[in-house]
């Protein structure tokens, strides 16, 4: 894919209903990368706008989790390549919708704030339409231990390795559309 032109909005952010967490999509090279910031974390708040360079390399996690993203020439990057985002209101609730492409495949996402019994967070629903069998398909995060990742067991797999979380579709087709979804919430603080 050729280098996408820089969007008119370099960062799109969405906060949970109670403001406990924010997801930030930040333009880097030819795509938006994203990170999850716990808003009561003073260090993360300070870095949330100024630390955009740390998101792509993610040697240290700003906030609680940063997407691990591939390079501009990868057909199957570690996280979906989003080139267009829009914040919309659906049934009175703010959501982020996004689309993007790499190689001959197209990705889409919807991100919705949730307030579950276990805490505030976001519901991510991804899809990838592809004509060729994928070598990797999913979303990868570098994260610390302050977030819970919950997947739909019948459709999505989750693997933790060190400080990385990889979320993939449970069933992948050789061509067609594959989907995966998960909810990320802030862990309850221990007393």
C-alpha positions as a Python dict, from the first residue, in 0.01 Angstrom:
ca = {
    (1, 'X'): (0, 0, 0),
    (2, 'X'): (133, 347, -80),
    (3, 'X'): (192, 590, 204),
    (4, 'X'): (-140, 732, 316),
    (5, 'X'): (-168, 1107, 336),
    (6, 'X'): (-176, 1249, 687),
    (7, 'X'): (-533, 1290, 811),
    (8, 'X'): (-679, 1622, 914),
    (9, 'X'): (-706, 1490, 1273),
    (10, 'X'): (-380, 1345, 1410),
    (11, 'X'): (-543, 1203, 1724),
    (12, 'X'): (-890, 1069, 1798),
    (13, 'X'): (-975, 992, 2161),
    (14, 'X'): (-1274, 834, 2328),
    (15, 'X'): (-1330, 811, 2704),
    (16, 'X'): (-1540, 571, 2906),
    (17, 'X'): (-1869, 700, 3039),
    (18, 'X'): (-1723, 761, 3388),
    (19, 'X'): (-1391, 885, 3249),
    (20, 'X'): (-1181, 608, 3406),
    (21, 'X'): (-1010, 509, 3080),
    (22, 'X'): (-941, 666, 2740),
    (23, 'X'): (-853, 500, 2410),
    (24, 'X'): (-633, 722, 2191),
    (25, 'X'): (-576, 667, 1820),
    (26, 'X'): (-262, 852, 1709),
    (27, 'X'): (-140, 894, 1350),
    (28, 'X'): (201, 729, 1295),
    (29, 'X'): (356, 690, 947),
    (30, 'X'): (68, 553, 735),
    (31, 'X'): (-183, 448, 1002),
    (32, 'X'): (-343, 511, 1337),
    (33, 'X'): (-191, 324, 1630),
    (34, 'X'): (-378, 310, 1956),
    (35, 'X'): (-325, 298, 2328),
    (36, 'X'): (-537, 263, 2638),
    (37, 'X'): (-476, 513, 2917),
    (38, 'X'): (-605, 481, 3271),
    (39, 'X'): (-707, 837, 3354),
    (40, 'X'): (-625, 825, 3725),
    (41, 'X'): (-263, 752, 3630),
    (42, 'X'): (-89, 1094, 3651),
    (43, 'X'): (214, 975, 3452),
    (44, 'X'): (0, 845, 3167),
    (45, 'X'): (-204, 1167, 3160),
    (46, 'X'): (117, 1368, 3122),
    (47, 'X'): (238, 1148, 2836),
    (48, 'X'): (-98, 1105, 2664),
    (49, 'X'): (-47, 1375, 2403),
    (50, 'X'): (326, 1445, 2419),
    (51, 'X'): (441, 1081, 2405),
    (52, 'X'): (317, 983, 2060),
    (53, 'X'): (661, 859, 1956),
    (54, 'X'): (659, 593, 2230),
    (55, 'X'): (338, 439, 2098),
    (56, 'X'): (477, 281, 1781),
    (57, 'X'): (797, 140, 1927),
    (58, 'X'): (639, 87, 2267),
    (59, 'X'): (964, 16, 2450),
    (60, 'X'): (777, 141, 2754),
    (61, 'X'): (402, 149, 2776),
    (62, 'X'): (250, 496, 2808),
    (63, 'X'): (-63, 442, 3008),
    (64, 'X'): (-165, 78, 3042),
    (65, 'X'): (-148, -70, 2688),
    (66, 'X'): (-20, 24, 2342),
    (67, 'X'): (-93, -153, 2017),
    (68, 'X'): (206, -323, 1856),
    (69, 'X'): (190, -221, 1492),
    (70, 'X'): (370, -346, 1186),
    (71, 'X'): (569, -158, 929),
    (72, 'X'): (435, 17, 622),
    (73, 'X'): (521, -277, 392),
    (74, 'X'): (366, -561, 595),
    (75, 'X'): (60, -730, 448),
    (76, 'X'): (-28, -894, 784),
    (77, 'X'): (77, -651, 1060),
    (78, 'X'): (67, -733, 1433),
    (79, 'X'): (-236, -502, 1471),
    (80, 'X'): (-485, -387, 1208),
    (81, 'X'): (-374, -86, 1000),
    (82, 'X'): (-636, 187, 1030),
    (83, 'X'): (-618, 484, 794),
    (84, 'X'): (-958, 644, 854),
    (85, 'X'): (-1140, 705, 1181),
    (86, 'X'): (-1462, 875, 1269),
    (87, 'X'): (-1628, 948, 1600),
    (88, 'X'): (-2001, 893, 1575),
    (89, 'X'): (-2301, 895, 1804),
    (90, 'X'): (-2508, 576, 1797),
    (91, 'X'): (-2818, 570, 2019),
    (92, 'X'): (-2676, 871, 2204),
    (93, 'X'): (-2342, 702, 2280),
    (94, 'X'): (-2008, 813, 2131),
    (95, 'X'): (-1828, 539, 1939),
    (96, 'X'): (-1522, 526, 1713),
    (97, 'X'): (-1544, 356, 1374),
    (98, 'X'): (-1238, 288, 1160),
    (99, 'X'): (-1125, 130, 834),
    (100, 'X'): (-790, 56, 678),
    (101, 'X'): (-598, -162, 435),
    (102, 'X'): (-269, -342, 386),
    (103, 'X'): (-173, -567, 98),
    (104, 'X'): (-498, -691, -57),
    (105, 'X'): (-692, -694, 272),
    (106, 'X'): (-928, -448, 437),
    (107, 'X'): (-991, -402, 811),
    (108, 'X'): (-1268, -237, 1008),
    (109, 'X'): (-1327, -169, 1378),
    (110, 'X'): (-1589, -35, 1611),
    (111, 'X'): (-1494, 79, 1961),
    (112, 'X'): (-1766, 133, 2219),
    (113, 'X'): (-1729, 242, 2583),
    (114, 'X'): (-1864, -14, 2833),
    (115, 'X'): (-1937, -5, 3203),
    (116, 'X'): (-1960, -366, 3310),
    (117, 'X'): (-1987, -519, 3654),
    (118, 'X'): (-1608, -562, 3651),
    (119, 'X'): (-1521, -203, 3555),
    (120, 'X'): (-1511, 61, 3286),
    (121, 'X'): (-1348, -3, 2952),
    (122, 'X'): (-1401, -55, 2581),
    (123, 'X'): (-1550, -318, 2353),
    (124, 'X'): (-1346, -368, 2032),
    (125, 'X'): (-1501, -548, 1734),
    (126, 'X'): (-1264, -609, 1441),
    (127, 'X'): (-1314, -761, 1097),
    (128, 'X'): (-1075, -833, 811),
    (129, 'X'): (-1186, -904, 455),
    (130, 'X'): (-909, -1088, 269),
    (131, 'X'): (-863, -1275, -58),
    (132, 'X'): (-550, -1466, 45),
    (133, 'X'): (-482, -1682, 348),
    (134, 'X'): (-337, -1471, 628),
    (135, 'X'): (-3, -1539, 795),
    (136, 'X'): (-126, -1349, 1103),
    (137, 'X'): (-460, -1194, 1185),
    (138, 'X'): (-536, -1023, 1514),
    (139, 'X'): (-451, -739, 1750),
    (140, 'X'): (-133, -724, 1961),
    (141, 'X'): (-71, -508, 2268),
    (142, 'X'): (224, -432, 2487),
    (143, 'X'): (66, -397, 2829),
    (144, 'X'): (116, -399, 3200),
    (145, 'X'): (-103, -581, 3452),
    (146, 'X'): (-361, -308, 3516),
    (147, 'X'): (-607, -418, 3247),
    (148, 'X'): (-831, -721, 3201),
    (149, 'X'): (-876, -851, 2845),
    (150, 'X'): (-1192, -1059, 2803),
    (151, 'X'): (-1263, -1238, 2474),
    (152, 'X'): (-1567, -1412, 2330),
    (153, 'X'): (-1456, -1772, 2388),
    (154, 'X'): (-1638, -1915, 2086),
    (155, 'X'): (-1493, -1670, 1833),
    (156, 'X'): (-1173, -1520, 1975),
    (157, 'X'): (-844, -1647, 2122),
    (158, 'X'): (-624, -1465, 2372),
    (159, 'X'): (-258, -1540, 2442),
    (160, 'X'): (-38, -1369, 2702),
    (161, 'X'): (339, -1380, 2668),
    (162, 'X'): (536, -1165, 2909),
    (163, 'X'): (406, -810, 2866),
    (164, 'X'): (232, -884, 2534),
    (165, 'X'): (-129, -981, 2471),
    (166, 'X'): (-226, -1126, 2132),
    (167, 'X'): (-594, -1151, 2039),
    (168, 'X'): (-692, -1350, 1727),
    (169, 'X'): (-998, -1497, 1560),
    (170, 'X'): (-1058, -1853, 1686),
    (171, 'X'): (-1135, -1967, 1329),
    (172, 'X'): (-961, -1823, 1024),
    (173, 'X'): (-1075, -1873, 668),
    (174, 'X'): (-843, -1904, 368),
    (175, 'X'): (-1035, -1614, 215),
    (176, 'X'): (-1340, -1418, 319),
    (177, 'X'): (-1413, -1218, 633),
    (178, 'X'): (-1276, -1306, 976),
    (179, 'X'): (-1389, -1135, 1295),
    (180, 'X'): (-1264, -1108, 1654),
    (181, 'X'): (-1385, -908, 1951),
    (182, 'X'): (-1289, -837, 2308),
    (183, 'X'): (-1351, -609, 2601),
    (184, 'X'): (-1072, -431, 2790),
    (185, 'X'): (-1149, -304, 3141),
    (186, 'X'): (-949, -156, 3425),
    (187, 'X'): (-875, -416, 3692),
    (188, 'X'): (-1026, -350, 4032),
    (189, 'X'): (-766, -213, 4273),
    (190, 'X'): (-656, -451, 4547),
    (191, 'X'): (-708, -333, 4903),
}
